[in-house]
């Protein structure tokens, strides 16, 4: 991202990764499926951080439920 910005003459941006924790209440809040889903997301984020991958998740659950943040989404 910074390389592209630099080549285009834009100001460089700096990102500091931040990992937020999930409490047990969050993991168990929506029953078994909610707990499993939260654990799966946590495991995926841990793997991504170990491999130095960046994932721009912005309230992923809301995006999936509402169908926004996807290229195929069209508003009528």
C-alpha positions in Angstrom: 0.0 0.0 0.0 2.7 2.5 1.0 4.7 1.6 -2.2 1.7 2.5 -4.4 1.0 5.6 -2.4 4.6 6.7 -2.7 4.7 6.2 -6.4 1.6 8.2 -6.9 2.9 11.0 -4.7 0.5 10.6 -1.8 1.4 10.8 1.9 2.5 7.4 3.3 0.3 5.7 5.8 1.4 3.7 8.8 -0.7 1.0 10.3 -0.2 -0.6 13.8 -1.8 -4.0 14.1 -4.1 -4.3 17.1 -5.5 -7.6 18.3 -8.5 -7.3 20.6 -9.5 -10.1 23.0 -12.8 -11.9 23.2 -14.3 -12.7 26.6 -16.0 -15.9 27.5 -19.3 -14.1 27.5 -18.8 -13.1 23.9 -17.9 -16.6 22.9 -21.0 -18.1 24.6 -23.4 -15.2 23.9 -25.2 -16.7 20.9 -25.2 -20.3 21.9 -23.1 -23.1 20.5 -22.9 -21.8 16.9 -21.9 -18.3 18.1 -19.2 -19.6 20.3 -17.9 -21.9 17.5 -17.9 -18.9 15.1 -16.1 -16.6 17.5 -13.5 -19.3 18.1 -13.0 -19.9 14.4 -12.5 -16.2 13.8 -10.0 -16.0 16.7 -8.0 -19.0 15.3 -8.0 -17.5 11.8 -6.7 -14.1 13.1 -4.0 -15.8 15.1 -2.9 -17.8 12.0 -2.9 -14.7 9.9 -0.8 -12.8 12.5 1.7 -15.6 12.7 2.2 -15.5 8.9 2.3 -11.6 8.8 -0.9 -11.4 6.8 -3.2 -8.3 7.1 -6.9 -8.8 7.2 -9.0 -5.7 7.1 -12.0 -6.9 9.0 -14.6 -4.3 9.8 -17.4 -5.9 11.8 -17.3 -9.0 9.7 -20.5 -10.4 11.1 -22.5 -7.3 10.3 -21.1 -7.2 6.8 -22.0 -10.8 6.1 -25.5 -10.4 7.6 -26.3 -7.2 5.7 -24.5 -8.1 2.5 -22.5 -4.8 2.5 -18.8 -4.4 1.8 -19.0 -6.8 -1.1 -18.5 -5.9 -4.8 -21.6 -7.8 -5.8 -23.8 -5.9 -3.4 -26.2 -3.5 -5.2 -28.6 -1.1 -3.5 -32.1 -0.9 -4.9 
